[in-house]
Amino acid sequence: MNWEKAAEDGIIKLNDYIEGVSIKKPAQAVQKDFTIKPRSAGMAAIVFSHKKHSMWNGCEVCHPEVFKQGSTKYSMDAIKTKKFCGVCHTSVAFPLEDCNRCHSNPVK
């Protein structure tokens, strides 16, 4: 099943809060998508979609606890140890081994 399309079409409704588990926070404005330059030569750039992530989670799930704007230094080693993107992409989201899902901007 294409979960992104199902959410867009209103077939499923996503929750950003679980009673007794998470803390309900006010919604934040969705920011623009951006590209992260990889550190390894020849690796495609990472395209991060705020729209896709906020559709599933809401901004407040990641900000400011997981990602502090302007001060985050990403690395695959950190991500593999469940930091930054690895908080979800080592457990509940598509796996890290699906490289092209993030590294989707071709090398120029």
N, C-alpha and C positions, 0 to 999 in steps of 0.2 A: 504494500500500500504506500502511496505517496502522501506522507503525513503533512508536508507543507501545503500541498494542493487541497487536501481535505480540510485543513484549517482555513485556508483562503476562501474555499467554497462554503464554509459554515457547516460542514458535515460534522466536525468535532469542535468543541469549545475547550480552549486551553485554560488552565488555572495557573496563577502565579502565587498562590497562597494555599497552604494546607492547614486547616484548623488544628491547633495543638502542636504543630511542628514548626511552622515558619512564622515570622512576624510580618503582619500586613504593613506595607510601607506605601506612601503616596507614589503614584506613577510619575515617571520622569519623561521628558520629551525625547523622542527617538532621534538619534544623531545620524548623520550621513555615513554611508559605507566608506571604508578607507583601505589602503594597501599598505602592507608591511614588507619592507625589503628584507629578503632572507640573508643570513650571514654566510651561507655556503654558496660559492660560485656555481652557476649552472642550475640552481634550484629555482623553480618558478616562484614568483612573489605570492604572498598570502593576501587574499581579498577577504576582508572581514565585513560581513553584512550585519549591521545593527538591526535592520528590519527583520531579518530571519530570526536572529537571536531574541529580540524583544517580543516577537510574536509568540515564542515558546515560553519565555521566562519572565519578561518584564525587565527593565533596566536595573531595578533595585536588587535583583538576585545577584548580579555580579558587581555592581557599583555601590559603595566604594570598597567593599571588603576584598573581593578577588582582584579587581583592577582599579588602581588609583590613577586617574587621568593625568597623563603627562610624565609619570614617574615609573612606568613599567618597563622593565628590561626583559624581553621574552627570550627564551631559548628552548630548544627541544628537550634538553636535559631537564630543565625545570618543569616543562609540561609533562614529561614522562613520570615525574615524581609528584604528580597531581597538584601542580601549581598552575595558575593562570588557566589556559584553555583545558588543561589536564584535569581540572576539577570535575568537569563533565565528560570530556572526551577520553577518559580512561574507565568510565563506568556506565553512564546512562545515555550518552550520545553516540553517534557513529564513531568507530574506533580510530585511533591515531594512524593505524596502518593504511587507512584509506587516504593517502597523501594528497591526491588530486582534488579532494573536496575543499581543502583550504589553499593549497598551493596551486591556484587555478589561473593565475595571470602569467601567460607564457613569457619565457626569457626572451629579451630583445637583444 
